[in-house]
């Protein structure tokens, strides 16, 4: 009974760990790659490279190219990691050949299954109980959706910063807050995935990339998952439309300290 209880707890711990790690990775992606987009746009603007490029392409195309370029680098890295993890899982029997042989010998000697399966075997069983294709698909989807949404916001901030790059610190805080909030909600969601806060966090577009990955291994209803994805796509389209207006004006504006109030006014201005 104690061994069975330990096995159940260990398998549940594997699901908890996978959910937490996936949510943490999305959190780090949004922070790291979003900041990379902002710094890339700031560098192009301060070095006057953007002025030359804008003479050949539209500002929106320039912004989208920067976002997609850095995002492609991120996706390539994670595809490599996934291939390595899958390969490592396939190589486990080769790396630990004695594990299966010892269990088979014990079963043949006693005529029954071993009483205390190794922890490695239990962890492997826990991993096999997780819907790996669903996890990979959702991870890639929320990575792409969350990155595109936040990268557009970071690009808009980078476009309005002039020579004094310390301006970005005050402008970037409102964008960072939903990411941090999503991580905080995710840490609660992995322990209580059906709470109202966890459900809200997994549906709200600004936090869903992080929170939903923390709930994905806890039998999330299909309608919640579909609704979360639809809202994330709508959120991406909306924020891309808003930030495109800011980027179009800010990328060629120099020598003026821009506030969020002015940036919001640009979104309502007819072009």
C-alpha positions in Angstrom: 0.0 0.0 0.0 2.8 2.4 0.9 4.6 1.6 -2.3 1.5 2.1 -4.4 0.8 5.4 -2.6 4.4 6.5 -3.3 4.1 5.5 -6.9 0.8 7.5 -7.3 2.4 10.6 -5.7 5.5 10.3 -7.8 3.5 10.1 -11.0 1.4 13.1 -9.9 4.6 14.9 -9.2 5.8 14.3 -12.7 2.7 15.9 -14.1 3.2 18.8 -11.7 6.8 19.2 -12.7 6.1 19.1 -16.5 3.3 21.6 -16.1 5.4 24.0 -14.0 8.4 23.7 -16.3 6.4 24.4 -19.4 4.8 27.5 -17.8 8.2 28.6 -16.6 9.6 28.2 -20.1 6.8 30.3 -21.6 7.4 33.0 -19.0 11.1 33.1 -19.7 10.4 33.1 -23.5 8.2 36.2 -23.2 10.7 38.0 -21.1 13.8 37.2 -23.0 12.7 37.3 -26.6 10.3 40.2 -26.0 13.2 42.2 -24.6 15.4 41.1 -27.6 12.8 42.5 -30.0 12.6 45.8 -28.1 16.4 46.2 -28.0 16.6 45.3 -31.7 14.1 48.0 -32.6 15.8 50.5 -30.3 19.2 49.8 -31.9 17.8 50.3 -35.4 16.2 53.5 -34.5 19.2 55.1 -32.5 21.6 54.1 -35.3 19.3 55.6 -37.9 19.1 52.2 -39.7 15.3 52.3 -39.6 15.2 55.5 -41.6 17.0 53.7 -44.5 14.9 50.6 -44.3 11.6 52.5 -44.1 12.4 54.1 -47.4 12.1 50.7 -49.0 9.4 48.9 -46.9 6.5 50.0 -44.8 7.0 50.5 -41.0 4.5 47.6 -40.3 6.5 45.3 -42.5 9.7 46.3 -40.7 8.1 45.6 -37.3 6.7 42.3 -38.4 10.0 41.2 -40.0 11.8 41.9 -36.7 9.3 40.0 -34.7 9.2 37.0 -37.0 13.0 36.9 -37.4 13.7 36.7 -33.6 10.7 34.4 -33.1 12.1 32.0 -35.7 15.3 31.8 -33.8 13.4 30.9 -30.6 11.3 28.2 -32.3 14.4 26.7 -33.8 16.0 26.5 -30.4 13.0 24.8 -28.8 12.6 22.3 -31.7 16.2 21.3 -31.1 15.5 20.9 -27.4 12.4 18.8 -28.1 14.3 16.5 -30.5 17.0 16.0 -27.9 14.5 15.2 -25.2 12.6 12.7 -27.4 15.9 11.2 -28.4 17.0 10.9 -24.7 13.8 9.2 -23.8 14.3 6.7 -26.7 17.9 6.1 -25.5 17.0 5.4 -21.9 16.8 1.6 -22.4 20.2 1.8 -24.2 21.8 4.0 -21.5 20.4 1.9 -18.6 20.3 -1.6 -20.1 20.7 -3.2 -16.7 17.4 -1.7 -15.4 15.2 -3.9 -17.6 17.4 -6.9 -17.1 17.4 -6.7 -13.3 13.6 -6.3 -13.2 13.1 -9.2 -15.6 15.5 -11.4 -13.6 13.7 -10.6 -10.3 10.3 -11.3 -11.9 11.6 -14.7 -13.2 13.2 -15.6 -9.8 10.2 -14.7 -7.6 7.5 -15.5 -10.2 5.9 -12.1 -9.6 6.4 -8.5 -10.3 9.1 -6.7 -8.3 7.8 -5.2 -5.0 9.7 -1.9 -5.3 10.1 -0.7 -8.9 12.9 1.8 -9.3 12.2 5.5 -9.2 13.4 5.8 -12.8 10.8 3.3 -14.0 8.1 5.1 -12.0 9.2 8.5 -13.5 9.1 7.0 -17.0 5.6 5.6 -16.3 4.6 9.1 -15.1 5.9 10.6 -18.3 4.0 8.0 -20.4 0.8 9.0 -18.6 1.1 12.6 -19.9 -0.4 13.4 -23.3 2.9 14.3 -25.0 1.5 15.3 -28.4 -1.0 17.7 -26.7 1.7 19.2 -24.6 4.0 19.8 -27.5 1.2 21.3 -29.7 0.0 23.6 -26.9 3.5 24.6 -26.0 4.3 25.6 -29.6 0.9 27.3 -30.0 1.2 29.3 -26.8 4.8 30.0 -27.5 4.0 31.5 -30.9 0.8 33.3 -29.8 2.2 34.7 -26.6 5.4 35.7 -28.3 3.7 37.4 -31.2 1.4 39.3 -28.9 4.0 40.5 -26.5 6.7 41.1 -29.1 4.4 43.6 -30.9 4.1 45.5 -27.6 7.8 45.4 -26.9 8.5 46.5 -30.5 6.1 49.5 -30.0 8.0 50.5 -26.9 11.3 50.2 -28.7 10.1 52.4 -31.5 9.3 55.4 -29.3 12.6 55.4 -27.3 15.2 57.9 -28.5 18.9 58.3 -27.6 18.1 58.0 -23.9 17.4 54.3 -23.6 16.6 54.6 -19.9 13.1 55.8 -21.1 12.4 52.1 -21.9 12.4 51.2 -18.2 9.4 53.3 -17.4 7.5 52.4 -20.6 8.1 48.6 -20.3 6.8 48.2 -16.8 3.1 48.0 -17.8 4.0 45.3 -20.4 6.0 43.3 -17.8 3.2 43.3 -15.2 0.8 40.9 -17.1 3.7 38.5 -17.7 4.7 38.5 -14.0 1.0 38.2 -13.0 0.6 35.2 -15.4 3.6 33.4 -13.7 2.1 34.1 -10.2 -1.2 32.7 -11.3 0.5 29.7 -12.9 2.2 28.8 -9.6 -1.3 28.5 -8.0 -2.9 26.8 -11.0 -0.5 23.8 -10.9 -1.8 23.2 -7.3 -5.4 24.1 -7.9 -6.1 23.9 -11.7 -9.9 24.3 -11.4 -9.9 27.4 -9.3 -11.7 30.5 -10.6 -8.3 32.4 -10.7 -6.7 29.6 -12.7 -9.6 29.4 -15.2 -9.6 33.2 -15.7 -5.8 33.3 -16.1 -5.9 30.6 -18.7 -8.5 32.4 -20.7 -7.3 36.0 -20.5 -5.0 36.5 -23.6 -2.3 38.4 -21.7 -1.8 35.6 -19.2 -3.1 32.5 -21.0 0.2 31.4 -22.6 1.7 30.9 -19.2 -1.3 29.8 -17.1 -2.8 27.3 -19.6 0.5 25.4 -19.8 0.3 25.0 -16.0 -3.2 23.4 -16.3 -2.8 21.4 -19.5 -2.0 18.1 -17.7 -5.0 18.3 -15.4 -7.9 17.4 -17.8 -8.8 20.9 -18.9 -12.2 20.9 -20.6 -11.9 21.0 -24.4 -14.1 24.1 -24.6 -11.8 26.0 -22.2 -8.7 25.1 -24.3 -10.4 26.1 -27.6 -11.8 29.3 -26.1 -8.3 30.2 -24.7 -6.7 29.7 -28.1 -9.4 31.7 -29.9 -9.0 34.6 -27.4 -5.3 34.5 -27.8 -5.5 34.8 -31.5 -8.0 37.7 -31.2 -5.7 39.4 -28.7 -2.7 39.0 -31.0 -4.6 40.6 -33.9 -5.9 43.4 -31.8 -2.6 44.3 -30.2 -0.8 44.0 -33.5 -3.2 46.5 -35.0 -2.7 48.9 -32.0 1.1 48.6 -31.9 1.4 49.0 -35.7 -0.1 52.5 -35.3 2.4 53.3 -32.5 5.3 51.9 -34.4 4.5 53.8 -37.6 4.7 57.1 -35.8 7.3 56.4 -33.2 10.0 54.8 -35.4 10.7 58.2 -37.1 10.2 60.4 -34.1 13.3 61.7 -32.4 14.2 64.1 -29.5 10.9 63.8 -27.6 10.1 61.8 -24.5 7.0 59.8 -25.2 4.4 58.8 -22.6 1.8 56.0 -22.6 -0.9 58.7 -22.8 0.5 60.0 -26.2 1.0 56.4 -27.5 -2.7 55.7 -26.7 -3.7 58.9 -28.6 -1.8 57.7 -31.7 -3.9 54.5 -31.8 -7.1 56.6 -32.2 -5.7 58.9 -34.8 -6.8 58.4 -38.3 -4.0 57.8 -40.8 
